[in-house]
Amino acid sequence: MTHKLKMALFGMYAILLAACGTSKQTTAQAAMKESNMKYAPTEKALLWKIEKEGLTAPSYLFGTIHIIPSDDFFYPSGTLAAIEASKTMVFEIDMSVMTDMSQQMALMQKAIMKDGQKLSDLITEEEYKIVKAHFDKMGLPLAMFERMKPAFLSVFASEEMSPNVLQSGEMKSYEMEFMEIGQTQKMESGGLETVDYQLSVFDSIPYTDQAKMLVESIQNAGEGEDELAKMIDVYKKQDLQGMEAMFSDESLGDMDILLNNRNKNWIAPMKEYMSNNPTFFAVGAGHLVGEEGVIALLRKEGYTLTPVSIDE
């Protein structure tokens, strides 16, 4: 698994950017792709207004980057006004669940590998020494996490997710910032999928592949920092097509698991939320892009999506 795929997993769990992969296509698939292109977004925007006949008021869709240096954090024009005009704030998962201590304990239990497997069962002795040295340097004893699914360990191994990075103010999370605004405005909150479903995505990727990803992410830490810097630059330009291009070397199967299938699952609950109240949706920006992104899927359902925040 490449660093980009690792970042896609990071984004899903850490609440970054990801997009559709490529594969060989049949003639029918190529024709379908061509017909879908008219729905895909081409404007450089992170904030989109959603309208449709029958809705009492517009809703809004915002593409987040889950973790970003504080110096790079910004609100595209119209963002705060869009939140003010909404009654409900919806994330990939309900953020109120993630702040519940009992839910956090249950989450940690589900992060454990099945059948008593340990990281040392999945990698070589030399690779284990590399991982252990990295965690020792971070002040995290690996012995405490040996049975944790390697994809989770990849998140903990990231410098961006070190224990003090958010508390120090060095990094920010759009989801956490939005959640605080929503709580201040006493907005209803919701999620497009459950924590259990997100965890099931990890189980669909073999533990051996996850372990390989963990070792590679530690060995290529410098390369990872360069990738993250490029992603942040594209994000600040609000360039959805640029985000999609960055992930064009990922396999279609991986991107179906991490993005495309989830996008399709989200449309029904999004429609329900919007029919009840004007809603502000905040999801990873990678879910907006391409012919199988949320914008294209909603347009196919007859909704009009108009960019609000445009990078000139």
Buried (B, 14 or more C-beta within 10 A) or exposed (E): BBBBBBBBBBBBBBBBBBBBBEEEEEEEEEEEEEEBEEBBBEBBBBBBBBEBEEBEEBBBBBBBBBBBBEEBBEBBEBBEEBBEBBBBBBBBBBBBBBEEEEBEEBBEEBBBBEEEBEBBBBBEEEBBEBBBEBBEEBEBEBEEBBBBBBBBBBBBBBEBBBEEBBEEEEBBBBBBBBBEBBBEEEBBBBBBBEBEBBBEBBBEBEBEBBBBBBBBBBBBBEEBBEBBEEBBEBBBEBBBBBBBEBBEEBBBEBBBBBBBBBBEEBBEBBBEBBEEBBBBBBBBBBBBBBBBBBBBBBBEEEBEBEBBBBBE
